[in-house]
Amino acid sequence: MLGSKAKSNGMSEAAAKLDMDFAGVRSLRAAMAEADLTAPHDDLVRQLFYLLTARFEDGAVAAAEGQAPGSDPAKRIALANRLRSLAEEVSILTDAVIALAGEQSA
């Protein structure tokens, strides 16, 4: 059982224990209050940026492969087509981000 002797800071051991036990609850409330202030589509926009990052990484790999000396022309055509496809995906994703961000700022 916790004693109730006051410490030099004026807080008893029991009160200090309760303060430690409920510290997480106070920080959770603060985090929830901050989450309420975020834009309604914030998570979706972050996920779209994740997809954009993945597309750019895929494009970087394809572009690096196309730089290899002596690459077969058919392979370079395939890589260029892959890059074109990725560019179209990037365009769609950026349009979605702009639409959602515009909706949030209105």
KAGIMO-V507261 format. One record per residue. N is the residue number from 1. PHI is phi in radians with two decimals (NA if undefined). PSI is psi in whole degrees, 0 to 359 (* if undefined). Layout:
N & PHI & PSI
N & PHI & PSI
This chain:
1 & NA & 142
2 & -1.37 & 136
3 & -1.31 & 171
4 & -2.08 & 25
5 & -1.18 & 137
6 & -1.36 & 140
7 & -1.61 & 178
8 & -1.10 & 337
9 & -1.53 & 3
10 & 1.50 & 1
11 & -1.81 & 131
12 & -1.25 & 163
13 & -1.05 & 320
14 & -1.12 & 317
15 & -1.15 & 321
16 & -1.11 & 319
17 & -1.09 & 315
18 & -1.10 & 321
19 & -1.06 & 319
20 & -1.21 & 320
21 & -1.08 & 324
22 & -1.78 & 7
23 & -1.08 & 321
24 & -1.13 & 324
25 & -1.14 & 317
26 & -1.09 & 317
27 & -1.22 & 329
28 & -1.15 & 317
29 & -1.07 & 319
30 & -1.12 & 318
31 & -1.13 & 320
32 & -1.15 & 321
33 & -1.13 & 320
34 & -1.15 & 321
35 & -1.11 & 326
36 & -1.14 & 335
37 & -1.50 & 350
38 & -1.32 & 157
39 & -1.11 & 151
40 & -1.08 & 333
41 & -1.88 & 19
42 & -1.01 & 314
43 & -1.11 & 319
44 & -1.12 & 317
45 & -1.11 & 319
46 & -1.08 & 320
47 & -1.17 & 323
48 & -1.12 & 320
49 & -1.16 & 327
50 & -1.07 & 314
51 & -1.11 & 321
52 & -1.06 & 316
53 & -1.02 & 315
54 & -1.09 & 319
55 & -1.14 & 319
56 & -1.15 & 323
57 & -1.13 & 317
58 & -1.06 & 319
59 & -1.13 & 322
60 & -1.11 & 321
61 & -1.12 & 313
62 & -1.10 & 319
63 & -1.15 & 321
64 & -1.15 & 319
65 & -1.09 & 323
66 & -1.20 & 341
67 & -1.47 & 350
68 & -1.06 & 132
69 & -1.14 & 140
70 & 1.30 & 17
71 & -1.14 & 145
72 & -1.13 & 134
73 & -0.97 & 323
74 & -1.11 & 322
75 & -1.17 & 319
76 & -1.15 & 324
77 & -1.12 & 316
78 & -1.08 & 319
79 & -1.15 & 319
80 & -1.12 & 320
81 & -1.14 & 322
82 & -1.09 & 317
83 & -1.12 & 320
84 & -1.08 & 317
85 & -1.10 & 317
86 & -1.10 & 321
87 & -1.09 & 322
88 & -1.14 & 319
89 & -1.11 & 317
90 & -1.06 & 319
91 & -1.07 & 316
92 & -1.12 & 315
93 & -1.12 & 318
94 & -1.19 & 324
95 & -1.05 & 319
96 & -1.14 & 317
97 & -1.07 & 315
98 & -1.10 & 318
99 & -1.11 & 314
100 & -1.18 & 319
101 & -1.18 & 322
102 & -1.13 & 323
103 & -1.14 & 324
104 & -1.27 & 325
105 & -1.45 & 348
106 & -1.35 & *
